[in-house]
């Protein structure tokens, strides 16, 4: 009866955690930067109760399954460190570097490579202690987010890692406390995953609710009527295509608003809400189009910098960046291909 309850508890915990991990990865942009690593760490931690479930349910005693459960804490620590250490996703090489300890220990144990057991265990505990110390230092920095500074989250991580260390020590010493500690580890991991999963699901729901409220609030704040929007778009098109106001590299949103007879807020609404373009994105589109016409009419000996200035850009550098962004090539290469 007790074993069956264990099995179902492990399975339900893993399924709920897996579902919430999927939700968090989908809505990752709604969370703190680097949340991806904490989510992945929890996914790795789920291997402990999941492998226990497989062993209990199907009476499987595979070396591979056992070693995955025994060594996944190294991968968990590595991913947690990445969460605490980096505000944005680091380079792939950095991520892979922190996956190496888990891979090495797993290969050594599964393949049965002859090593000094005491040395391997010293390295194992040394790595976990180093990771925990580094996490503690990273969460203490001023730039750390509120989630990284959360003492309960860090306490949970340290407690789970410590409990796993206790299981390892009990196994090495042949202690009678091995099974109680192993059971405590599985239950603790399940409770941690369930708590974190429900908290994440609640936060996703709250984030979606806030986003809906913001959209509705934005709609209520719109000042331009449909008829006025149509009229202003016609005037804006005339200013751009006939009067070429985009050639003025000192043109500001305030000046454009005055030309349209609108306030700055109304002009921003016209561009961002009704035309889905920012002020500078709109100007740069026309500037690049005008520059293309000049490039077609000039030879390779004509100065690119002068064309950039004549098109409304302040300098050659910004012209090249915007040209490559819109057309995917440089002005020189474009002219060589399309010039008359």
C-alpha positions in Angstrom: 0.0 0.0 0.0 2.8 2.4 1.0 4.8 1.6 -2.1 1.8 2.2 -4.3 1.2 5.6 -2.7 4.9 6.4 -3.3 4.6 5.5 -6.9 1.5 7.5 -7.6 2.9 10.5 -5.7 6.1 10.5 -7.7 4.2 10.1 -11.0 1.7 12.8 -10.3 4.4 15.2 -9.1 6.5 14.6 -12.3 3.5 15.0 -14.6 2.4 18.3 -12.9 6.0 19.6 -13.0 6.4 18.6 -16.6 3.2 20.4 -17.6 4.2 23.6 -15.8 7.7 23.4 -17.2 6.1 23.4 -20.7 4.0 26.4 -19.8 7.0 28.3 -18.5 9.1 27.6 -21.5 6.2 28.8 -23.7 5.7 32.0 -21.7 9.4 32.5 -20.8 9.3 36.1 -22.0 6.9 36.9 -19.1 9.6 36.0 -16.5 12.9 37.2 -15.3 15.8 36.9 -17.8 17.6 33.6 -17.3 14.4 31.9 -16.1 15.0 29.3 -18.8 17.9 27.8 -16.8 15.9 27.5 -13.5 13.1 25.8 -15.5 15.5 23.4 -17.1 17.1 22.7 -13.7 13.7 21.8 -12.3 13.2 19.5 -15.3 16.5 17.8 -14.5 15.6 17.5 -10.8 12.4 15.7 -11.8 14.6 12.8 -12.9 15.1 11.8 -9.3 11.5 10.9 -8.4 10.8 9.8 -12.0 13.6 7.2 -12.0 12.4 6.1 -8.5 8.9 5.6 -9.9 10.3 3.5 -12.8 12.4 1.3 -10.4 9.5 0.8 -8.0 6.7 0.3 -10.6 8.5 -2.0 -13.0 11.1 -3.4 -10.6 13.9 -2.3 -12.9 17.4 -2.1 -11.4 19.4 -0.6 -14.3 22.8 0.8 -13.7 22.1 3.6 -16.2 18.8 4.6 -14.5 20.5 4.5 -11.0 23.5 6.6 -12.1 21.3 9.2 -13.9 19.4 9.7 -10.6 22.7 9.7 -8.6 24.5 12.3 -10.8 21.7 14.5 -12.1 22.3 16.8 -9.0 25.5 17.9 -10.7 23.5 19.0 -13.8 20.9 20.6 -11.5 23.6 22.6 -9.7 25.1 23.7 -13.0 21.9 25.0 -14.4 21.0 26.8 -11.2 24.4 28.5 -11.3 23.7 29.7 -14.8 20.3 31.0 -13.6 21.9 33.0 -10.8 25.0 34.0 -12.7 23.7 35.3 -16.0 20.9 37.9 -16.7 20.6 36.7 -20.3 21.4 33.5 -22.1 25.2 33.0 -22.3 27.0 31.4 -25.1 26.3 27.7 -25.9 29.9 26.8 -25.0 29.4 28.2 -21.5 26.2 26.1 -21.1 27.9 22.9 -22.3 30.8 23.5 -20.0 28.5 23.2 -17.0 27.0 20.0 -18.4 30.5 18.3 -18.6 30.7 17.2 -14.9 27.4 15.3 -15.1 28.4 13.7 -18.4 31.8 12.6 -17.1 30.5 11.1 -13.9 27.7 9.3 -15.7 30.0 7.8 -18.3 32.6 6.7 -15.7 29.9 5.0 -13.5 27.9 3.4 -16.4 30.9 2.2 -18.4 32.7 1.0 -15.2 36.0 2.9 -15.8 38.4 2.1 -13.0 38.9 5.2 -10.9 39.8 6.0 -7.3 36.4 6.1 -5.6 37.6 8.5 -2.9 38.9 11.0 -5.5 35.7 10.9 -7.5 33.6 11.5 -4.4 35.8 14.3 -3.3 35.4 16.0 -6.7 31.7 15.3 -6.6 31.1 17.1 -3.3 33.7 19.8 -4.2 31.7 20.7 -7.3 28.4 20.9 -5.5 29.9 23.0 -2.7 31.5 25.3 -5.3 28.3 25.7 -7.2 26.3 26.5 -4.0 29.0 29.1 -3.0 28.9 30.7 -6.5 25.1 30.9 -6.4 25.2 32.5 -3.0 27.7 35.2 -4.2 25.7 35.8 -7.4 22.4 36.3 -5.6 24.0 38.9 -3.3 24.9 41.3 -6.1 23.0 44.5 -6.6 22.0 43.6 -10.1 20.3 40.4 -9.1 16.5 40.2 -9.8 13.9 39.8 -7.1 13.5 36.1 -7.9 17.3 35.5 -7.6 17.3 37.3 -4.3 14.4 35.3 -3.0 15.8 33.6 0.2 13.2 30.8 0.1 14.2 29.7 -3.4 17.8 29.6 -2.5 17.1 27.8 0.8 15.2 25.1 -1.1 18.0 24.7 -3.6 20.6 24.4 -0.8 18.4 22.0 1.2 17.8 19.7 -1.8 21.6 19.6 -2.6 22.5 19.0 1.0 19.9 16.2 1.3 21.3 14.6 -1.8 24.8 14.8 -0.3 23.5 13.0 2.8 22.1 10.2 0.6 25.5 9.9 -1.0 27.4 9.8 2.3 24.9 7.2 3.7 25.5 5.0 0.6 29.2 5.2 0.9 29.3 4.4 4.6 26.6 1.7 4.3 24.5 3.5 6.9 21.0 2.2 7.9 19.8 5.8 7.2 20.2 5.3 3.5 16.6 4.4 2.7 15.1 7.1 5.0 17.3 9.7 3.5 16.6 8.5 -0.1 12.8 8.6 0.7 13.2 12.1 2.2 15.0 13.3 -0.9 12.3 12.0 -3.3 9.5 13.5 -1.2 11.4 16.8 -0.8 12.0 17.0 -4.5 8.4 16.3 -5.3 7.2 18.9 -2.8 9.6 21.5 -4.2 8.5 20.7 -7.8 4.8 20.9 -6.9 5.3 24.2 -5.0 7.3 25.8 -7.8 4.9 24.5 -10.5 1.8 25.9 -8.8 3.6 29.2 -8.2 4.7 29.4 -11.8 1.2 28.5 -13.1 -0.3 31.3 -10.9 2.3 33.8 -12.1 1.6 32.9 -15.8 -2.1 33.5 -15.1 -1.4 36.8 -13.4 0.9 37.9 -16.3 -1.7 37.1 -18.9 -4.4 39.0 -16.9 -2.1 42.0 -16.7 -1.4 41.9 -20.4 -5.1 41.8 -21.2 -5.7 44.7 -18.9 -2.9 46.7 -20.5 -4.3 46.1 -24.0 -7.8 47.2 -22.8 -6.4 50.2 -21.1 -4.5 51.2 -24.3 -7.6 50.9 -26.3 -9.5 53.2 -23.9 -6.8 55.8 -24.1 -6.8 56.1 -27.9 -7.7 59.7 -28.9 -8.1 59.5 -32.7 -11.4 58.6 -34.4 -11.3 56.4 -37.5 -12.2 59.3 -39.8 -9.4 61.4 -38.3 -6.9 58.6 -38.6 -7.7 58.2 -42.3 -7.4 61.9 -42.9 -4.0 62.1 -41.0 -2.7 59.1 -42.9 -3.5 60.9 -46.2 -1.7 64.0 -45.0 1.3 62.0 -43.7 1.6 60.3 -47.1 1.6 63.6 -48.9 4.3 65.0 -46.5 6.5 62.0 -47.1 6.0 61.4 -50.8 5.5 64.9 -52.2 7.3 67.2 -49.7 10.0 64.7 -48.8 10.1 65.8 -45.2 12.2 62.7 -44.3 15.2 64.3 -46.0 15.5 66.6 -43.0 17.9 64.7 -40.7 16.8 67.0 -37.8 13.1 66.2 -38.1 11.5 65.4 -34.7 8.2 63.9 -33.7 7.2 67.3 -32.4 7.8 68.9 -35.7 5.8 66.2 -37.5 3.0 66.6 -35.1 2.8 70.3 -35.9 2.8 69.6 -39.6 -0.2 67.2 -39.1 -2.0 69.5 -36.7 -1.8 66.9 -33.9 -0.3 66.7 -30.5 2.8 64.5 -30.0 0.7 61.9 -28.2 -1.8 61.8 -31.0 1.0 61.5 -33.6 2.6 58.6 -31.6 -0.8 56.9 -31.5 -1.2 57.4 -35.3 2.2 55.8 -36.0 2.3 53.1 -33.3 -1.3 52.0 -32.9 -2.8 52.6 -36.4 0.2 52.2 -38.7 2.3 49.7 -36.5 5.5 51.7 -37.1 7.7 53.8 -34.9 8.6 57.4 -35.9 12.2 56.5 -37.0 11.3 53.2 -38.6 8.9 55.1 -40.9 11.4 57.8 -41.8 14.2 55.2 -42.4 11.9 53.3 -44.8 11.5 56.3 -47.0 15.1 57.3 -46.6 16.4 54.0 -47.9 13.9 54.0 -50.7 15.1 57.5 -51.7 18.7 56.3 -51.4 18.0 53.4 -53.8 16.8 55.9 -56.4 20.0 57.9 -56.0 22.1 54.8 -56.2 20.5 53.7 -59.5 21.2 57.1 -61.0 24.9 57.3 -59.9 28.0 55.5 -60.9 30.4 53.5 -58.7 32.7 56.6 -58.5 30.0 58.7 -56.7 30.4 59.0 -53.0 28.2 56.7 -50.9 28.6 59.1 -47.9 27.1 62.0 -49.9 24.2 59.8 -50.9 23.6 58.9 -47.3 23.5 62.6 -46.3 21.3 63.5 -49.2 18.8 60.8 -48.2 18.3 62.2 -44.7 20.9 60.2 -42.7 23.3 61.9 -40.3 26.3 59.7 -41.2 27.5 56.9 -43.4 27.5 54.4 -40.5 23.8 54.6 -39.6 23.0 54.5 -43.4 24.9 51.3 -43.9 23.3 49.7 -40.8 19.8 50.6 -41.9 20.4 49.7 -45.5 21.7 46.2 -44.5 18.8 45.8 -42.1 16.1 46.5 -44.7 17.6 45.1 -47.9 20.1 42.5 -46.6 23.1 43.8 -48.5 25.4 46.9 -48.6 24.7 50.0 -50.8 27.8 49.3 -52.9 26.7 45.7 -53.7 23.1 46.8 -54.3 24.2 49.5 -56.7 26.4 47.1 -58.7 23.4 44.8 -59.1 20.6 47.3 -59.8 22.2 50.5 -61.1 21.0 51.8 -64.5 
